[in-house]
């Protein structure tokens, strides 16, 4: 079993998806599959993010499975043409930590729009 990673980031959010496959693909082969899947879904994917749309397409067309495990190759996916590329794979802890159990998102809200207004 071989493991791969897709991740995308903008100014405020970082997300990643781990995939597994019985076949080994080098970085360039995996990049080509990701670019092909990205082109297939275009801007009309039903998932919450571009990487989730690509992961679903890789699963449907090429037999990848989403997992959480050690990574073989990593691709930074961009909505901009020509910016999707291979990135370095970081060493990751085998045992999940408490921090791995949730995602954080920073949302700026005008004071008058806050659901729980401060009494100050």
N, C-alpha and C positions, 0 to 999 in steps of 0.2 A: 504494500500500500504506500502510495506517495502523497504528500501533502503540499498544498498550494494556498496562496493568500491573495485576496483582492482587498484593497483599501482605498478609501477616498476621503478627502478632507477639503474643507473650505476654511474660511477665516475663523469659524467658531466651533465646528463639529468635526470629529474624526471617527470614522467607522471602518471596521474590517470584517471580512468573512473568510472562513477557512474552508477549503475544499479538499476532498480526497479522491484518488483515482487509482485503479489497478495498474495503469501504464505510467511509465516515467516520461515526462516531457521536460526538455531543457527550457531555460528561460525564454529563448526566442520562440520555440514551438508553443509554449503556454501563452506568450504575448500574442501570437498570431490567432490562437483560439479565442482569446479575450477580445481582440479587435474585431474578429469575425462576429462574435456574439453581440458586441456593442453595436456594430453596423446593422445586425439583424433586428435588434429591438428598437433602434433609433431613439426617438423621444417618446415612444408610445408604450413604455413598460407599465405594468400594473402594480408593481411592488413599490415600497416606500422610498427606495433609493436606487440609484443607478447600479451600484454593485450588487444589490439584491436581484435586480432584473437580469444582469449579466450572469450571476450565479445560477438563476433559474434556467436561463438559456443554455448554459454549459451543462447543466444536469439533463435537460431535455434532449439536446443534440449529441452530447459527447459522454454521458454517463458519469459525470462528476457527482459527488455527494457532499453536502455541507457537514462539516465536523469542527471540533475544537481539538487541535493536536499540533505536532511539530510541523514546521513549514519548509517546503522545498523551494518554492519561488514566490516572489511577491511582485504584484503589478499595482502601480498607482493609477487609478482610473480617473480620467478627467472628462468633464462634459465638453471641453474645448478640443477641437481637432488637433492632432499632433502632439498632445500633452500626455497621453497614456503611455507609460513606460515602465520598464523593470526597475525595482528599487532593491536596496540591500535588505537581506533577511536578518533580523535581529535574533539573538539567542533568547528563547522564551522559557519561562519556568514550566516544568512538566506538571506540577501540582497547581491547580487554580487557586488564586488567592481571593480574599474577601472582595478586593477591588474589582475582580473580574465578573462579579455577580450583578453589576449594574452599569448603566451609562449615565453620563451627566450632560445636560444641555443648559447653557446660559441663555436666558431670555430677558431682554430689556423691555420693561413695561412702564408706561407713563404712570405717575402716581395716581391719577384719577381713574385709571383702568384696572388697578389692582383689585382682585376679588376680596382681599382682606386688608382693608385700609388701616394704616397705623393711626393711633389716636393722637400722635404728635402733630 
